[in-house]
Amino acid sequence: MLFPVEPSVFWKQMKTIVEEVVSEKLRSPTPTRQTDLLSQKLLLKPAEVCAIFQISKPTLYGWMKEQKLHSFKVNSRRYFKFEDVEMLIRQQNTSSDRVNK
């Protein structure tokens, strides 16, 4: 016999362990929204920034020329700081609040 316990007892213990792990995973909060997932990232790619603002890449590069949004390059890849994107969102929200008043 390979197991020090009866197979039926072993499988009951395995079932209990699996149920505990699954129930714990279900209880722990997980980010479900795209913005929650993005807020965990410190650096964003141009496509991600375009998705956030719902703009095209040419518009994004226009914003960079206007210095509305800053970016930096690592080797040949361009990245944006999440903080900068967040700050631009806040600026847009405050300017739209002023217009609506």
ROTORDO-359462 format. One record per residue (C-alpha): residue in three letters; chain; x negated, y negated, z. Coordinates in nm, 4 decimals. Layout:
<pts>
<pt><aa>ALA</aa><ch>A</ch><u>X</u><v>Y</v><w>Z</w></pt>
...
</pts>
This chain:
<pts>
<pt><aa>MET</aa><ch>A</ch><u>0.0000</u><v>0.0000</v><w>0.0000</w></pt>
<pt><aa>LEU</aa><ch>A</ch><u>-0.1395</u><v>-0.3361</v><w>-0.1044</w></pt>
<pt><aa>PHE</aa><ch>A</ch><u>0.0736</u><v>-0.5588</v><w>0.1178</w></pt>
<pt><aa>PRO</aa><ch>A</ch><u>0.0531</u><v>-0.5551</v><w>0.4981</w></pt>
<pt><aa>VAL</aa><ch>A</ch><u>0.4325</u><v>-0.6075</v><w>0.5058</w></pt>
<pt><aa>GLU</aa><ch>A</ch><u>0.7255</u><v>-0.4422</v><w>0.3360</w></pt>
<pt><aa>PRO</aa><ch>A</ch><u>0.7968</u><v>-0.5778</v><w>-0.0136</w></pt>
<pt><aa>SER</aa><ch>A</ch><u>1.1463</u><v>-0.6918</v><w>0.0843</w></pt>
<pt><aa>VAL</aa><ch>A</ch><u>1.0029</u><v>-0.8937</v><w>0.3763</w></pt>
<pt><aa>PHE</aa><ch>A</ch><u>0.7313</u><v>-1.0367</v><w>0.1524</w></pt>
<pt><aa>TRP</aa><ch>A</ch><u>0.9832</u><v>-1.1557</v><w>-0.1085</w></pt>
<pt><aa>LYS</aa><ch>A</ch><u>1.2046</u><v>-1.3106</v><w>0.1585</w></pt>
<pt><aa>GLN</aa><ch>A</ch><u>0.9048</u><v>-1.5051</v><w>0.2873</w></pt>
<pt><aa>MET</aa><ch>A</ch><u>0.8133</u><v>-1.6130</v><w>-0.0662</w></pt>
<pt><aa>LYS</aa><ch>A</ch><u>1.1693</u><v>-1.7277</v><w>-0.1302</w></pt>
<pt><aa>THR</aa><ch>A</ch><u>1.1684</u><v>-1.9313</v><w>0.1917</w></pt>
<pt><aa>ILE</aa><ch>A</ch><u>0.8386</u><v>-2.0969</v><w>0.1025</w></pt>
<pt><aa>VAL</aa><ch>A</ch><u>0.9533</u><v>-2.1845</v><w>-0.2497</w></pt>
<pt><aa>GLU</aa><ch>A</ch><u>1.2822</u><v>-2.3263</v><w>-0.1216</w></pt>
<pt><aa>GLU</aa><ch>A</ch><u>1.0970</u><v>-2.5440</v><w>0.1313</w></pt>
<pt><aa>VAL</aa><ch>A</ch><u>0.8603</u><v>-2.6814</v><w>-0.1330</w></pt>
<pt><aa>VAL</aa><ch>A</ch><u>1.1415</u><v>-2.7508</v><w>-0.3789</w></pt>
<pt><aa>SER</aa><ch>A</ch><u>1.3601</u><v>-2.9224</v><w>-0.1192</w></pt>
<pt><aa>GLU</aa><ch>A</ch><u>1.0665</u><v>-3.1385</v><w>-0.0078</w></pt>
<pt><aa>LYS</aa><ch>A</ch><u>0.9946</u><v>-3.2403</v><w>-0.3666</w></pt>
<pt><aa>LEU</aa><ch>A</ch><u>1.3594</u><v>-3.3311</v><w>-0.4167</w></pt>
<pt><aa>ARG</aa><ch>A</ch><u>1.3617</u><v>-3.5445</v><w>-0.1008</w></pt>
<pt><aa>SER</aa><ch>A</ch><u>1.0500</u><v>-3.7437</v><w>-0.1883</w></pt>
<pt><aa>PRO</aa><ch>A</ch><u>1.1249</u><v>-4.0584</v><w>-0.3877</w></pt>
<pt><aa>THR</aa><ch>A</ch><u>0.9869</u><v>-4.0652</v><w>-0.7395</w></pt>
<pt><aa>PRO</aa><ch>A</ch><u>0.9829</u><v>-4.3626</v><w>-0.9742</w></pt>
<pt><aa>THR</aa><ch>A</ch><u>1.2423</u><v>-4.3094</v><w>-1.2418</w></pt>
<pt><aa>ARG</aa><ch>A</ch><u>1.2626</u><v>-4.6414</v><w>-1.4198</w></pt>
<pt><aa>GLN</aa><ch>A</ch><u>1.0062</u><v>-4.7383</v><w>-1.6797</w></pt>
<pt><aa>THR</aa><ch>A</ch><u>0.9261</u><v>-5.0596</v><w>-1.4955</w></pt>
<pt><aa>ASP</aa><ch>A</ch><u>0.8516</u><v>-4.8640</v><w>-1.1781</w></pt>
<pt><aa>LEU</aa><ch>A</ch><u>0.6074</u><v>-4.6510</v><w>-1.3701</w></pt>
<pt><aa>LEU</aa><ch>A</ch><u>0.4483</u><v>-4.9506</v><w>-1.5353</w></pt>
<pt><aa>SER</aa><ch>A</ch><u>0.4084</u><v>-5.1391</v><w>-1.2094</w></pt>
<pt><aa>GLN</aa><ch>A</ch><u>0.1787</u><v>-4.8646</v><w>-1.0877</w></pt>
<pt><aa>LYS</aa><ch>A</ch><u>-0.0590</u><v>-4.9268</v><w>-1.3765</w></pt>
<pt><aa>LEU</aa><ch>A</ch><u>-0.3155</u><v>-5.2022</v><w>-1.3416</w></pt>
<pt><aa>LEU</aa><ch>A</ch><u>-0.3952</u><v>-5.2269</v><w>-1.7122</w></pt>
<pt><aa>LEU</aa><ch>A</ch><u>-0.1470</u><v>-5.2230</v><w>-1.9969</w></pt>
<pt><aa>LYS</aa><ch>A</ch><u>-0.1994</u><v>-5.1510</v><w>-2.3641</w></pt>
<pt><aa>PRO</aa><ch>A</ch><u>-0.0607</u><v>-5.3886</v><w>-2.6273</w></pt>
<pt><aa>ALA</aa><ch>A</ch><u>0.2216</u><v>-5.1469</v><w>-2.7170</w></pt>
<pt><aa>GLU</aa><ch>A</ch><u>0.3305</u><v>-5.1355</v><w>-2.3514</w></pt>
<pt><aa>VAL</aa><ch>A</ch><u>0.3339</u><v>-5.5154</v><w>-2.3268</w></pt>
<pt><aa>CYS</aa><ch>A</ch><u>0.5356</u><v>-5.5338</v><w>-2.6487</w></pt>
<pt><aa>ALA</aa><ch>A</ch><u>0.7860</u><v>-5.2878</v><w>-2.5029</w></pt>
<pt><aa>ILE</aa><ch>A</ch><u>0.8212</u><v>-5.4908</v><w>-2.1832</w></pt>
<pt><aa>PHE</aa><ch>A</ch><u>0.8904</u><v>-5.8183</v><w>-2.3656</w></pt>
<pt><aa>GLN</aa><ch>A</ch><u>1.0624</u><v>-5.6526</v><w>-2.6629</w></pt>
<pt><aa>ILE</aa><ch>A</ch><u>0.8368</u><v>-5.8309</v><w>-2.9080</w></pt>
<pt><aa>SER</aa><ch>A</ch><u>0.6241</u><v>-5.7263</v><w>-3.2043</w></pt>
<pt><aa>LYS</aa><ch>A</ch><u>0.2465</u><v>-5.6977</v><w>-3.2012</w></pt>
<pt><aa>PRO</aa><ch>A</ch><u>0.2026</u><v>-6.0083</v><w>-3.4211</w></pt>
<pt><aa>THR</aa><ch>A</ch><u>0.4045</u><v>-6.2063</v><w>-3.1650</w></pt>
<pt><aa>LEU</aa><ch>A</ch><u>0.1862</u><v>-6.0683</v><w>-2.8863</w></pt>
<pt><aa>TYR</aa><ch>A</ch><u>-0.1306</u><v>-6.1715</v><w>-3.0703</w></pt>
<pt><aa>GLY</aa><ch>A</ch><u>0.0247</u><v>-6.5130</v><w>-3.1300</w></pt>
<pt><aa>TRP</aa><ch>A</ch><u>0.0763</u><v>-6.5466</v><w>-2.7546</w></pt>
<pt><aa>MET</aa><ch>A</ch><u>-0.2892</u><v>-6.4583</v><w>-2.7060</w></pt>
<pt><aa>LYS</aa><ch>A</ch><u>-0.3931</u><v>-6.7325</v><w>-2.9517</w></pt>
<pt><aa>GLU</aa><ch>A</ch><u>-0.1720</u><v>-6.9795</v><w>-2.7645</w></pt>
<pt><aa>GLN</aa><ch>A</ch><u>-0.3341</u><v>-6.8570</v><w>-2.4416</w></pt>
<pt><aa>LYS</aa><ch>A</ch><u>0.0082</u><v>-6.7716</v><w>-2.3098</w></pt>
<pt><aa>LEU</aa><ch>A</ch><u>-0.1190</u><v>-6.4241</v><w>-2.2179</w></pt>
<pt><aa>HIS</aa><ch>A</ch><u>-0.4803</u><v>-6.3279</v><w>-2.1575</w></pt>
<pt><aa>SER</aa><ch>A</ch><u>-0.6386</u><v>-5.9991</v><w>-2.2531</w></pt>
<pt><aa>PHE</aa><ch>A</ch><u>-0.9780</u><v>-5.8383</v><w>-2.2525</w></pt>
<pt><aa>LYS</aa><ch>A</ch><u>-1.1546</u><v>-5.5738</v><w>-2.4524</w></pt>
<pt><aa>VAL</aa><ch>A</ch><u>-1.3239</u><v>-5.2567</v><w>-2.3369</w></pt>
<pt><aa>ASN</aa><ch>A</ch><u>-1.5255</u><v>-5.1246</v><w>-2.6298</w></pt>
<pt><aa>SER</aa><ch>A</ch><u>-1.2780</u><v>-5.1603</v><w>-2.9156</w></pt>
<pt><aa>ARG</aa><ch>A</ch><u>-0.9596</u><v>-5.1388</v><w>-2.7065</w></pt>
<pt><aa>ARG</aa><ch>A</ch><u>-0.7606</u><v>-5.4362</v><w>-2.5822</w></pt>
<pt><aa>TYR</aa><ch>A</ch><u>-0.5937</u><v>-5.4401</v><w>-2.2398</w></pt>
<pt><aa>PHE</aa><ch>A</ch><u>-0.3732</u><v>-5.6750</v><w>-2.0400</w></pt>
<pt><aa>LYS</aa><ch>A</ch><u>-0.3660</u><v>-5.7068</v><w>-1.6628</w></pt>
<pt><aa>PHE</aa><ch>A</ch><u>-0.0312</u><v>-5.6127</v><w>-1.5146</w></pt>
<pt><aa>GLU</aa><ch>A</ch><u>-0.0571</u><v>-5.9180</v><w>-1.2866</w></pt>
<pt><aa>ASP</aa><ch>A</ch><u>-0.0791</u><v>-6.1482</v><w>-1.5904</w></pt>
<pt><aa>VAL</aa><ch>A</ch><u>0.2250</u><v>-5.9857</v><w>-1.7512</w></pt>
<pt><aa>GLU</aa><ch>A</ch><u>0.4163</u><v>-6.0147</v><w>-1.4248</w></pt>
<pt><aa>MET</aa><ch>A</ch><u>0.3209</u><v>-6.3824</v><w>-1.3938</w></pt>
<pt><aa>LEU</aa><ch>A</ch><u>0.4440</u><v>-6.4517</v><w>-1.7488</w></pt>
<pt><aa>ILE</aa><ch>A</ch><u>0.7743</u><v>-6.2808</v><w>-1.6676</w></pt>
<pt><aa>ARG</aa><ch>A</ch><u>0.8141</u><v>-6.5013</v><w>-1.3594</w></pt>
<pt><aa>GLN</aa><ch>A</ch><u>0.7314</u><v>-6.8134</v><w>-1.5637</w></pt>
<pt><aa>GLN</aa><ch>A</ch><u>0.9899</u><v>-6.7188</v><w>-1.8237</w></pt>
<pt><aa>ASN</aa><ch>A</ch><u>1.2491</u><v>-6.6541</v><w>-1.5532</w></pt>
<pt><aa>THR</aa><ch>A</ch><u>1.1887</u><v>-6.9890</v><w>-1.3825</w></pt>
<pt><aa>SER</aa><ch>A</ch><u>1.1986</u><v>-7.1796</v><w>-1.7121</w></pt>
<pt><aa>SER</aa><ch>A</ch><u>1.5241</u><v>-7.0093</v><w>-1.8134</w></pt>
<pt><aa>ASP</aa><ch>A</ch><u>1.6675</u><v>-7.0896</v><w>-1.4684</w></pt>
<pt><aa>ARG</aa><ch>A</ch><u>1.5898</u><v>-7.4589</v><w>-1.5256</w></pt>
<pt><aa>VAL</aa><ch>A</ch><u>1.7565</u><v>-7.4551</v><w>-1.8673</w></pt>
<pt><aa>ASN</aa><ch>A</ch><u>2.0702</u><v>-7.2839</v><w>-1.7288</w></pt>
<pt><aa>LYS</aa><ch>A</ch><u>2.1138</u><v>-7.5453</v><w>-1.4522</w></pt>
</pts>
